[in-house]
Amino acid sequence: MRLANKLVMVTAAASGMGREGVKAFVREGATVAAVDIDQAGLDALVAEIGPSVKPIQANLLDRDRCRSVVHEAAELLGGLDLLWSHAGIPADGVVEGIDLEALDRTITLNITSTMLIAGEAVGHMRRRGGGAILFTGSTAGLVGSMGSPVYSAEKFAVVGYAKSLAQRFAADNVRVNVVCPGITDTPMLPQFFASGGDPKAFEAKLLASIPLGRPARAVEVANAALFLLSDEAEYITGVALPVDGGYTCR
Ligand SMILES: NC(=O)c1ccc[n+]([C@@H]2O[C@H](COP(=O)([O-])OP(=O)(O)OC[C@H]3O[C@@H](n4cnc5c(N)ncnc54)[C@H](O)[C@@H]3O)[C@@H](O)[C@H]2O)c1
C-alpha cells in the first residue's frame, strides 16, 4: 500500500481527476476528506467507495470557507498528512474588455483558494512531522495559451507559489509539487474547447498538437498525483510535472 494510514484532503473531489484520485488514494490505504461544492457528487462517491471517504461540502469561492474547511478535514480525519488542492475553473478567453466579476471568480478559485488552503494545511502537517502538498496546475501554467491568457496566468501563479513553498517548507519536511494536466477527459473539457473560439476547430487543433494524439484519461492524472504524494517521491519537491501526452515537449 503506497499511502498506508495516510490522512489526505482532496478538493474538487466529486468529479473527474479529483474523484479518480480519491479512489486511488483509498485503494492505497489512505483515509480521505473529500471536499467539493457538489453534495450529490460527494454522496455518490461515498456510496461507491465507503467509509474511508469523509465528505465535506464547501464552496471554495468563499475565502473564509477555504480556511475553515482545512481544519474541519483535519478534525474529521484526526490530522492531515497530504493535500491535493485540485479545485480550479476555466476562465473565458476575453482580453479586451475583461469582465471584472468573472476575473475575480477565477482568481479566487484558481489562486487565492489554493494559497489559503495550503497556508492552513501546513501547520497540521508540521505537527505530524511532515507531509506533502500537491497543487493542480495545467500545461497552460507551463507554456502560454493563446485561447486562455487569464487562465494561463493564474496557473503560472500556482506553479510559482508551489516552487516558493517547496523552498519555504522543506525544513518542515513538507514537499510541495504541481501536477500539470494537458487536456483531460472530464466534464470540464468542453469548457476548455469553448474558450478558443469555434469549439470543434479548437478541439481539432489541440488534439493535433499532442504527440500521443489524445486527451489524458482522468485516472492517468490521478496516478501522477498518487506518485507525487507518496513516499516514492520523497526526494521530489518544487516540481511541476506535465501529464500531457507530450504537449509541452516542443
Ligand atoms: N480537464 C482538463 O482538461 C484540465 C486540464 C488542465 C487542468 N485542469 C484543472 O483540473 C482541475 C479540475 O479538474 P477536472 O477536470 O477533474 O474537473 P471536473 O469538472 O471533473 O470537476 C471539478 C469539480 O470541482 C467542483 N467545484 C467547482 N467549483 C467549486 C467550488 N467553488 N468549490 C468547491 N468545488 C467546486 C465541481 O463540483 C466538480 O466536482 C482544475 O484545477 C482545472 O484547472 C483541468
The ligand as an ORCA input file, in Angstrom:
! r2SCAN-3c Opt
* xyz 0 1
  N      -9.994     18.820    -17.582
  C      -8.942     19.399    -18.149
  O      -8.741     19.313    -19.368
  C      -7.943     20.143    -17.288
  C      -6.688     20.453    -17.843
  C      -5.753     21.117    -17.068
  C      -6.044     21.449    -15.765
  N      -7.273     21.163    -15.261
  C      -7.519     21.528    -13.855
  O      -8.089     20.420    -13.181
  C      -8.971     20.897    -12.158
  C     -10.406     20.457    -12.451
  O     -10.459     19.109    -12.562
  P     -11.379     18.250    -13.513
  O     -11.048     18.457    -14.933
  O     -11.222     16.928    -12.893
  O     -12.837     18.931    -13.361
  P     -14.309     18.360    -13.172
  O     -15.180     19.320    -13.901
  O     -14.423     16.915    -13.471
  O     -14.520     18.533    -11.581
  C     -14.480     19.796    -10.981
  C     -15.038     19.648     -9.580
  O     -14.846     20.893     -8.927
  C     -16.010     21.150     -8.159
  N     -16.124     22.593     -7.933
  C     -16.414     23.537     -8.866
  N     -16.494     24.743     -8.282
  C     -16.254     24.547     -6.954
  C     -16.222     25.417     -5.831
  N     -16.479     26.714     -5.951
  N     -15.942     24.893     -4.620
  C     -15.706     23.567     -4.485
  N     -15.737     22.691     -5.508
  C     -16.002     23.183     -6.738
  C     -17.148     20.624     -9.016
  O     -18.319     20.404     -8.262
  C     -16.537     19.341     -9.570
  O     -16.799     18.227     -8.727
  C      -8.886     22.399    -12.197
  O      -7.912     22.859    -11.319
  C      -8.518     22.653    -13.646
  O      -7.947     23.929    -13.820
  C      -8.228     20.521    -15.988
*
